Each structure stands twice: as C-alpha cells, then as structure tokens.
Amino acid sequence: MHASHIAVFLETETERELDLLRSSVSFPAPNRRSRSRAAPRREEMKTFDPWPVFFRREWNRNWPFLTGFAITGYLICKMTANFTEEDLKNSKFVQEHKKH
C-alpha cells in the first residue's frame, strides 16, 4: 500500500468511527441533570429524628425549668378553678380588665 492509500483508509475509518459514536451516544440536553445524578427518592432515604438526641443532651440542664413551669401551671389552674361568679364580680382586678 502506498502512503496515499493509507491516509485515505485512515480518514474513512475515523469518519466511520465518528459516525458510529454520534449515532450510539446520546448526549443529555444542556441545563439538565443527567439521570445518574438524580436525587434519591424520598422513600429510599431514612429521615433523621433529632428529638431523642435533643432530650438526652438537654434534660440535665432544663429539668428544673420544666418542673417549675409544671408546678406553677398546676397551682394557677387549681386557684382559678375555685373562683365563683360572685368572686369574679367582687374582684377589682377582673372589673378593671373586663372587656367592654
């Protein structure tokens, strides 16, 4: 084979290879994610529940406040549940804050 025949042969081979590549490879559209990078579906992901971690870490520091709020709320409920209509009529505080 002469050099000119080899050059023509190589040129036609590369054109055939390029045509095969173009026809067999599908390029993704611009500005779109390829399928391999798609976000995982929600049902496949485990959701993280932060509450157990939070309570374990913060309980030692916050239990006095929570206990104080509970006791205070209990006392206020007990004291106000015993009021009668007559007590409310005679109360200066209720009369001053009564909505018109």
N, CA, C and O atoms as CSV, one atom per row, in Angstrom:
chain,resi,resn,atom,element,x,y,z
A,1,MET,N,N,0.847,-1.180,0.000
A,1,MET,CA,C,0.000,0.000,0.000
A,1,MET,C,C,0.886,1.235,0.000
A,1,MET,O,O,1.935,1.284,0.643
A,2,HIS,N,N,0.443,2.186,-0.713
A,2,HIS,CA,C,1.144,3.450,-0.758
A,2,HIS,C,C,0.672,4.341,0.390
A,2,HIS,O,O,-0.354,4.076,1.016
A,3,ALA,N,N,1.406,5.358,0.643
A,3,ALA,CA,C,1.082,6.283,1.731
A,3,ALA,C,C,-0.251,6.975,1.491
A,3,ALA,O,O,-0.997,7.230,2.437
A,4,SER,N,N,-0.559,7.284,0.224
A,4,SER,CA,C,-1.824,7.964,-0.068
A,4,SER,C,C,-3.011,7.036,0.211
A,4,SER,O,O,-4.053,7.494,0.679
A,5,HIS,N,N,-2.862,5.731,-0.074
A,5,HIS,CA,C,-3.935,4.784,0.212
A,5,HIS,C,C,-4.156,4.635,1.726
A,5,HIS,O,O,-5.286,4.523,2.199
A,6,ILE,N,N,-3.048,4.638,2.459
A,6,ILE,CA,C,-3.153,4.510,3.916
A,6,ILE,C,C,-3.854,5.737,4.508
A,6,ILE,O,O,-4.674,5.600,5.415
A,7,ALA,N,N,-3.542,6.923,4.006
A,7,ALA,CA,C,-4.155,8.150,4.506
A,7,ALA,C,C,-5.660,8.137,4.235
A,7,ALA,O,O,-6.448,8.512,5.103
A,8,VAL,N,N,-6.067,7.702,3.022
A,8,VAL,CA,C,-7.489,7.647,2.675
A,8,VAL,C,C,-8.190,6.602,3.546
A,8,VAL,O,O,-9.300,6.833,4.025
A,9,PHE,N,N,-7.534,5.444,3.751
A,9,PHE,CA,C,-8.106,4.385,4.575
A,9,PHE,C,C,-8.321,4.861,6.015
A,9,PHE,O,O,-9.377,4.632,6.605
A,10,LEU,N,N,-7.297,5.530,6.572
A,10,LEU,CA,C,-7.413,6.038,7.941
A,10,LEU,C,C,-8.493,7.109,8.041
A,10,LEU,O,O,-9.234,7.173,9.023
A,11,GLU,N,N,-8.570,7.945,7.015
A,11,GLU,CA,C,-9.565,9.011,7.026
A,11,GLU,C,C,-10.981,8.436,7.008
A,11,GLU,O,O,-11.852,8.912,7.736
A,12,THR,N,N,-11.212,7.422,6.184
A,12,THR,CA,C,-12.542,6.831,6.111
A,12,THR,C,C,-12.861,6.051,7.384
A,12,THR,O,O,-14.014,6.025,7.817
A,13,GLU,N,N,-11.862,5.417,7.987
A,13,GLU,CA,C,-12.086,4.685,9.237
A,13,GLU,C,C,-12.473,5.634,10.375
A,13,GLU,O,O,-13.388,5.351,11.148
A,14,THR,N,N,-11.774,6.746,10.463
A,14,THR,CA,C,-12.099,7.691,11.535
A,14,THR,C,C,-13.480,8.300,11.317
A,14,THR,O,O,-14.204,8.553,12.280
A,15,GLU,N,N,-13.851,8.539,10.059
A,15,GLU,CA,C,-15.200,9.060,9.797
A,15,GLU,C,C,-16.255,8.044,10.193
A,15,GLU,O,O,-17.279,8.402,10.774
A,16,ARG,N,N,-16.005,6.756,9.876
A,16,ARG,CA,C,-16.948,5.713,10.264
A,16,ARG,C,C,-17.060,5.611,11.792
A,16,ARG,O,O,-18.157,5.476,12.333
A,17,GLU,N,N,-15.918,5.676,12.474
A,17,GLU,CA,C,-15.943,5.616,13.933
A,17,GLU,C,C,-16.705,6.795,14.523
A,17,GLU,O,O,-17.486,6.632,15.460
A,18,LEU,N,N,-16.474,7.984,13.972
A,18,LEU,CA,C,-17.193,9.162,14.461
A,18,LEU,C,C,-18.697,9.035,14.227
A,18,LEU,O,O,-19.498,9.382,15.095
A,19,ASP,N,N,-19.077,8.533,13.044
A,19,ASP,CA,C,-20.496,8.337,12.761
A,19,ASP,C,C,-21.115,7.336,13.734
A,19,ASP,O,O,-22.228,7.542,14.218
A,20,LEU,N,N,-20.388,6.246,14.020
A,20,LEU,CA,C,-20.886,5.264,14.980
A,20,LEU,C,C,-21.030,5.874,16.367
A,20,LEU,O,O,-22.021,5.645,17.061
A,21,LEU,N,N,-20.034,6.649,16.759
A,21,LEU,CA,C,-20.108,7.300,18.069
A,21,LEU,C,C,-21.276,8.272,18.138
A,21,LEU,O,O,-22.003,8.307,19.131
A,22,ARG,N,N,-21.454,9.050,17.094
A,22,ARG,CA,C,-22.551,10.020,17.087
A,22,ARG,C,C,-23.911,9.340,17.145
A,22,ARG,O,O,-24.823,9.823,17.816
A,23,SER,N,N,-24.046,8.231,16.450
A,23,SER,CA,C,-25.345,7.557,16.416
A,23,SER,C,C,-25.604,6.759,17.701
A,23,SER,O,O,-26.757,6.601,18.101
A,24,SER,N,N,-24.556,6.258,18.345
A,24,SER,CA,C,-24.767,5.404,19.506
A,24,SER,C,C,-24.789,6.181,20.823
A,24,SER,O,O,-25.404,5.722,21.785
A,25,VAL,N,N,-24.151,7.318,20.894
A,25,VAL,CA,C,-24.078,8.083,22.137
A,25,VAL,C,C,-25.142,9.163,22.110
A,25,VAL,O,O,-25.213,9.964,21.178
A,26,SER,N,N,-25.968,9.173,23.147
A,26,SER,CA,C,-26.956,10.246,23.257
A,26,SER,C,C,-26.467,11.212,24.327
A,26,SER,O,O,-26.236,10.826,25.473
A,27,PHE,N,N,-26.319,12.429,23.948
A,27,PHE,CA,C,-25.837,13.442,24.871
A,27,PHE,C,C,-27.023,14.063,25.594
A,27,PHE,O,O,-28.063,14.292,24.977
A,28,PRO,N,N,-26.891,14.342,26.903
A,28,PRO,CA,C,-28.007,14.970,27.621
A,28,PRO,C,C,-28.214,16.393,27.141
A,28,PRO,O,O,-27.285,17.058,26.683
A,29,ALA,N,N,-29.434,16.837,27.255
A,29,ALA,CA,C,-29.744,18.204,26.848
A,29,ALA,C,C,-29.031,19.174,27.786
A,29,ALA,O,O,-28.834,18.861,28.960
A,30,PRO,N,N,-28.647,20.328,27.295
A,30,PRO,CA,C,-27.968,21.288,28.173
A,30,PRO,C,C,-28.897,21.772,29.275
A,30,PRO,O,O,-30.117,21.794,29.113
A,31,ASN,N,N,-28.300,22.162,30.404
A,31,ASN,CA,C,-29.014,22.668,31.579
A,31,ASN,C,C,-29.934,21.641,32.219
A,31,ASN,O,O,-30.862,22.014,32.938
A,32,ARG,N,N,-29.706,20.391,31.983
A,32,ARG,CA,C,-30.482,19.342,32.641
A,32,ARG,C,C,-29.525,18.390,33.323
A,32,ARG,O,O,-28.415,18.152,32.847
A,33,ARG,N,N,-29.966,17.854,34.437
A,33,ARG,CA,C,-29.142,16.870,35.134
A,33,ARG,C,C,-29.219,15.542,34.418
A,33,ARG,O,O,-30.268,15.167,33.895
A,34,SER,N,N,-28.118,14.841,34.395
A,34,SER,CA,C,-28.161,13.505,33.818
A,34,SER,C,C,-28.835,12.564,34.810
A,34,SER,O,O,-28.949,12.891,35.991
A,35,ARG,N,N,-29.271,11.430,34.358
A,35,ARG,CA,C,-30.017,10.508,35.209
A,35,ARG,C,C,-29.166,9.936,36.325
A,35,ARG,O,O,-29.694,9.551,37.368
A,36,SER,N,N,-27.860,9.873,36.127
A,36,SER,CA,C,-27.007,9.312,37.167
A,36,SER,C,C,-26.910,10.229,38.381
A,36,SER,O,O,-26.599,9.765,39.479
A,37,ARG,N,N,-27.167,11.513,38.204
A,37,ARG,CA,C,-27.070,12.464,39.310
A,37,ARG,C,C,-28.430,12.804,39.902
A,37,ARG,O,O,-28.533,13.732,40.704
A,38,ALA,N,N,-29.448,12.093,39.536
A,38,ALA,CA,C,-30.785,12.401,40.033
A,38,ALA,C,C,-30.838,12.210,41.547
A,38,ALA,O,O,-30.176,11.333,42.103
A,39,ALA,N,N,-31.629,13.035,42.189
A,39,ALA,CA,C,-31.764,12.970,43.650
A,39,ALA,C,C,-32.446,11.654,44.031
A,39,ALA,O,O,-33.340,11.193,43.322
A,40,PRO,N,N,-32.031,11.052,45.140
A,40,PRO,CA,C,-32.677,9.803,45.561
A,40,PRO,C,C,-34.127,10.049,45.958
A,40,PRO,O,O,-34.480,11.139,46.407
A,41,ARG,N,N,-34.943,9.056,45.793
A,41,ARG,CA,C,-36.353,9.184,46.115
A,41,ARG,C,C,-36.529,9.249,47.625
A,41,ARG,O,O,-35.698,8.746,48.381
A,42,ARG,N,N,-37.623,9.875,48.053
A,42,ARG,CA,C,-37.857,10.055,49.488
A,42,ARG,C,C,-38.039,8.734,50.215
A,42,ARG,O,O,-37.582,8.590,51.349
A,43,GLU,N,N,-38.704,7.753,49.580
A,43,GLU,CA,C,-38.944,6.518,50.291
A,43,GLU,C,C,-37.664,5.730,50.525
A,43,GLU,O,O,-37.641,4.834,51.369
A,44,GLU,N,N,-36.605,6.044,49.799
A,44,GLU,CA,C,-35.344,5.356,49.994
A,44,GLU,C,C,-34.521,5.964,51.128
A,44,GLU,O,O,-33.677,5.290,51.718
A,45,MET,N,N,-34.768,7.236,51.431
A,45,MET,CA,C,-33.976,7.915,52.450
A,45,MET,C,C,-34.599,7.728,53.823
A,45,MET,O,O,-35.820,7.793,53.972
A,46,LYS,N,N,-33.759,7.495,54.828
A,46,LYS,CA,C,-34.245,7.459,56.201
A,46,LYS,C,C,-34.243,8.888,56.730
A,46,LYS,O,O,-33.292,9.642,56.523
A,47,THR,N,N,-35.305,9.241,57.403
A,47,THR,CA,C,-35.355,10.582,57.961
A,47,THR,C,C,-34.746,10.565,59.358
A,47,THR,O,O,-34.930,9.617,60.121
A,48,PHE,N,N,-34.029,11.615,59.671
A,48,PHE,CA,C,-33.360,11.723,60.959
A,48,PHE,C,C,-34.288,12.401,61.944
A,48,PHE,O,O,-34.811,13.479,61.660
A,49,ASP,N,N,-34.501,11.789,63.092
A,49,ASP,CA,C,-35.347,12.352,64.138
A,49,ASP,C,C,-34.446,12.971,65.210
A,49,ASP,O,O,-33.786,12.235,65.944
A,50,PRO,N,N,-34.400,14.299,65.319
A,50,PRO,CA,C,-33.476,14.941,66.257
A,50,PRO,C,C,-33.959,14.966,67.699
A,50,PRO,O,O,-33.164,15.233,68.600
A,51,TRP,N,N,-35.235,14.698,67.945
A,51,TRP,CA,C,-35.766,14.869,69.295
A,51,TRP,C,C,-35.117,13.974,70.339
A,51,TRP,O,O,-34.802,14.479,71.416
A,52,PRO,N,N,-34.893,12.688,70.107
A,52,PRO,CA,C,-34.228,11.884,71.145
A,52,PRO,C,C,-32.839,12.398,71.510
A,52,PRO,O,O,-32.446,12.381,72.677
A,53,VAL,N,N,-32.111,12.849,70.513
A,53,VAL,CA,C,-30.770,13.388,70.767
A,53,VAL,C,C,-30.875,14.670,71.589
A,53,VAL,O,O,-30.111,14.880,72.531
A,54,PHE,N,N,-31.824,15.517,71.224
A,54,PHE,CA,C,-32.007,16.781,71.929
A,54,PHE,C,C,-32.366,16.544,73.396
A,54,PHE,O,O,-31.775,17.150,74.290
A,55,PHE,N,N,-33.339,15.659,73.641
A,55,PHE,CA,C,-33.749,15.420,75.028
A,55,PHE,C,C,-32.626,14.807,75.853
A,55,PHE,O,O,-32.454,15.160,77.020
A,56,ARG,N,N,-31.872,13.907,75.270
A,56,ARG,CA,C,-30.768,13.284,76.006
A,56,ARG,C,C,-29.727,14.330,76.400
A,56,ARG,O,O,-29.212,14.306,77.518
A,57,ARG,N,N,-29.419,15.242,75.490
A,57,ARG,CA,C,-28.385,16.247,75.769
A,57,ARG,C,C,-28.863,17.323,76.722
A,57,ARG,O,O,-28.110,17.755,77.595
A,58,GLU,N,N,-30.102,17.762,76.569
A,58,GLU,CA,C,-30.576,18.953,77.264
A,58,GLU,C,C,-31.345,18.677,78.546
A,58,GLU,O,O,-31.647,19.617,79.282
A,59,TRP,N,N,-31.671,17.436,78.840
A,59,TRP,CA,C,-32.509,17.145,80.007
A,59,TRP,C,C,-31.861,17.603,81.308
A,59,TRP,O,O,-32.531,18.215,82.140
A,60,ASN,N,N,-30.569,17.320,81.505
A,60,ASN,CA,C,-29.897,17.679,82.765
A,60,ASN,C,C,-29.883,19.183,83.013
A,60,ASN,O,O,-29.892,19.626,84.162
A,61,ARG,N,N,-29.863,19.953,81.954
A,61,ARG,CA,C,-29.825,21.396,82.121
A,61,ARG,C,C,-31.219,21.996,82.260
A,61,ARG,O,O,-31.377,23.014,82.934
A,62,ASN,N,N,-32.231,21.395,81.644
A,62,ASN,CA,C,-33.549,22.019,81.571
A,62,ASN,C,C,-34.596,21.462,82.524
A,62,ASN,O,O,-35.685,22.027,82.620
A,63,TRP,N,N,-34.307,20.379,83.227
A,63,TRP,CA,C,-35.362,19.791,84.057
A,63,TRP,C,C,-35.850,20.718,85.167
A,63,TRP,O,O,-37.038,20.671,85.484
A,64,PRO,N,N,-35.003,21.568,85.785
A,64,PRO,CA,C,-35.549,22.467,86.820
A,64,PRO,C,C,-36.568,23.464,86.263
A,64,PRO,O,O,-37.571,23.761,86.914
A,65,PHE,N,N,-36.311,23.975,85.067
A,65,PHE,CA,C,-37.242,24.927,84.463
A,65,PHE,C,C,-38.562,24.248,84.120
A,65,PHE,O,O,-39.634,24.786,84.396
A,66,LEU,N,N,-38.480,23.075,83.523
A,66,LEU,CA,C,-39.697,22.360,83.158
A,66,LEU,C,C,-40.518,21.990,84.395
A,66,LEU,O,O,-41.746,22.078,84.382
A,67,THR,N,N,-39.845,21.584,85.444
A,67,THR,CA,C,-40.544,21.241,86.680
A,67,THR,C,C,-41.189,22.491,87.286
A,67,THR,O,O,-42.325,22.433,87.756
A,68,GLY,N,N,-40.483,23.600,87.278
A,68,GLY,CA,C,-41.030,24.858,87.798
A,68,GLY,C,C,-42.243,25.320,87.020
A,68,GLY,O,O,-43.227,25.761,87.615
A,69,PHE,N,N,-42.192,25.227,85.702
A,69,PHE,CA,C,-43.347,25.605,84.886
A,69,PHE,C,C,-44.538,24.693,85.170
A,69,PHE,O,O,-45.677,25.153,85.242
A,70,ALA,N,N,-44.270,23.409,85.330
A,70,ALA,CA,C,-45.366,22.462,85.592
A,70,ALA,C,C,-46.032,22.762,86.931
A,70,ALA,O,O,-47.260,22.775,87.020
A,71,ILE,N,N,-45.246,23.001,87.963
A,71,ILE,CA,C,-45.810,23.282,89.294
A,71,ILE,C,C,-46.580,24.601,89.284
A,71,ILE,O,O,-47.675,24.694,89.839
A,72,THR,N,N,-45.998,25.619,88.651
A,72,THR,CA,C,-46.665,26.923,88.581
A,72,THR,C,C,-47.981,26.818,87.824
A,72,THR,O,O,-48.994,27.365,88.260
A,73,GLY,N,N,-47.973,26.122,86.701
A,73,GLY,CA,C,-49.201,25.950,85.920
A,73,GLY,C,C,-50.256,25.203,86.689
A,73,GLY,O,O,-51.437,25.544,86.617
A,74,TYR,N,N,-49.851,24.186,87.428
A,74,TYR,CA,C,-50.797,23.414,88.242
A,74,TYR,C,C,-51.437,24.298,89.315
A,74,TYR,O,O,-52.650,24.254,89.521
A,75,LEU,N,N,-50.617,25.097,89.992
A,75,LEU,CA,C,-51.152,25.962,91.054
A,75,LEU,C,C,-52.105,27.018,90.492
A,75,LEU,O,O,-53.151,27.281,91.086
A,76,ILE,N,N,-51.764,27.614,89.375
A,76,ILE,CA,C,-52.637,28.626,88.773
A,76,ILE,C,C,-53.972,28.007,88.368
A,76,ILE,O,O,-55.029,28.596,88.591
A,77,CYS,N,N,-53.917,26.815,87.773
A,77,CYS,CA,C,-55.167,26.142,87.380
A,77,CYS,C,C,-56.021,25.813,88.605
A,77,CYS,O,O,-57.237,26.001,88.582
A,78,LYS,N,N,-55.395,25.328,89.659
A,78,LYS,CA,C,-56.146,24.977,90.874
A,78,LYS,C,C,-56.774,26.220,91.512
A,78,LYS,O,O,-57.923,26.180,91.952
A,79,MET,N,N,-56.024,27.316,91.560
A,79,MET,CA,C,-56.529,28.524,92.196
A,79,MET,C,C,-57.661,29.144,91.388
A,79,MET,O,O,-58.656,29.582,91.965
A,80,THR,N,N,-57.530,29.189,90.079
A,80,THR,CA,C,-58.566,29.841,89.270
A,80,THR,C,C,-59.781,28.956,89.080
A,80,THR,O,O,-60.862,29.471,88.795
A,81,ALA,N,N,-59.650,27.652,89.225
A,81,ALA,CA,C,-60.803,26.762,89.060
A,81,ALA,C,C,-61.787,26.911,90.222
A,81,ALA,O,O,-62.962,26.573,90.079
A,82,ASN,N,N,-61.326,27.410,91.363
A,82,ASN,CA,C,-62.197,27.545,92.539
A,82,ASN,C,C,-62.975,28.860,92.556
A,82,ASN,O,O,-63.793,29.069,93.452
A,83,PHE,N,N,-62.741,29.759,91.581
A,83,PHE,CA,C,-63.465,31.027,91.574
A,83,PHE,C,C,-64.919,30.799,91.187
A,83,PHE,O,O,-65.231,29.982,90.320
A,84,THR,N,N,-65.791,31.533,91.846
A,84,THR,CA,C,-67.218,31.505,91.505
A,84,THR,C,C,-67.567,32.804,90.794
A,84,THR,O,O,-66.744,33.717,90.719
A,85,GLU,N,N,-68.774,32.887,90.277
A,85,GLU,CA,C,-69.215,34.118,89.612
A,85,GLU,C,C,-69.231,35.294,90.598
A,85,GLU,O,O,-68.934,36.430,90.227
A,86,GLU,N,N,-69.570,35.013,91.821
A,86,GLU,CA,C,-69.614,36.071,92.830
A,86,GLU,C,C,-68.216,36.602,93.134
A,86,GLU,O,O,-68.026,37.805,93.314
A,87,ASP,N,N,-67.239,35.695,93.190
A,87,ASP,CA,C,-65.842,36.125,93.397
A,87,ASP,C,C,-65.382,37.025,92.258
A,87,ASP,O,O,-64.690,38.019,92.478
A,88,LEU,N,N,-65.768,36.672,91.057
A,88,LEU,CA,C,-65.354,37.462,89.887
A,88,LEU,C,C,-66.017,38.838,89.894
A,88,LEU,O,O,-65.386,39.822,89.511
A,89,LYS,N,N,-67.269,38.924,90.320
A,89,LYS,CA,C,-67.958,40.218,90.383
A,89,LYS,C,C,-67.333,41.122,91.441
A,89,LYS,O,O,-67.250,42.333,91.239
A,90,ASN,N,N,-66.894,40.562,92.552
A,90,ASN,CA,C,-66.328,41.348,93.648
A,90,ASN,C,C,-64.852,41.675,93.447
A,90,ASN,O,O,-64.296,42.466,94.209
A,91,SER,N,N,-64.209,41.094,92.452
A,91,SER,CA,C,-62.771,41.287,92.248
A,91,SER,C,C,-62.505,42.611,91.541
A,91,SER,O,O,-63.076,42.875,90.483
A,92,LYS,N,N,-61.634,43.450,92.124
A,92,LYS,CA,C,-61.248,44.711,91.489
A,92,LYS,C,C,-60.440,44.443,90.208
A,92,LYS,O,O,-60.584,45.154,89.213
A,93,PHE,N,N,-59.601,43.419,90.250
A,93,PHE,CA,C,-58.750,43.095,89.083
A,93,PHE,C,C,-59.601,42.716,87.872
A,93,PHE,O,O,-59.356,43.179,86.759
A,94,VAL,N,N,-60.599,41.873,88.102
A,94,VAL,CA,C,-61.461,41.439,86.982
A,94,VAL,C,C,-62.265,42.616,86.456
A,94,VAL,O,O,-62.439,42.745,85.244
A,95,GLN,N,N,-62.749,43.455,87.316
A,95,GLN,CA,C,-63.549,44.601,86.865
A,95,GLN,C,C,-62.700,45.596,86.087
A,95,GLN,O,O,-63.175,46.187,85.117
A,96,GLU,N,N,-61.461,45.787,86.494
A,96,GLU,CA,C,-60.585,46.717,85.768
A,96,GLU,C,C,-60.210,46.189,84.378
A,96,GLU,O,O,-60.034,46.977,83.449
A,97,HIS,N,N,-60.089,44.893,84.231
A,97,HIS,CA,C,-59.640,44.295,82.967
A,97,HIS,C,C,-60.769,43.697,82.154
A,97,HIS,O,O,-60.538,42.991,81.172
A,98,LYS,N,N,-61.995,43.986,82.572
A,98,LYS,CA,C,-63.155,43.456,81.847
A,98,LYS,C,C,-63.215,44.120,80.484
A,98,LYS,O,O,-63.050,45.335,80.374
A,99,LYS,N,N,-63.449,43.331,79.444
A,99,LYS,CA,C,-63.525,43.900,78.090
A,99,LYS,C,C,-64.900,44.544,77.899
A,99,LYS,O,O,-65.921,43.999,78.316
A,100,HIS,N,N,-64.900,45.705,77.264
A,100,HIS,CA,C,-66.145,46.469,77.072
A,100,HIS,C,C,-66.813,46.096,75.784
A,100,HIS,O,O,-67.870,46.637,75.457
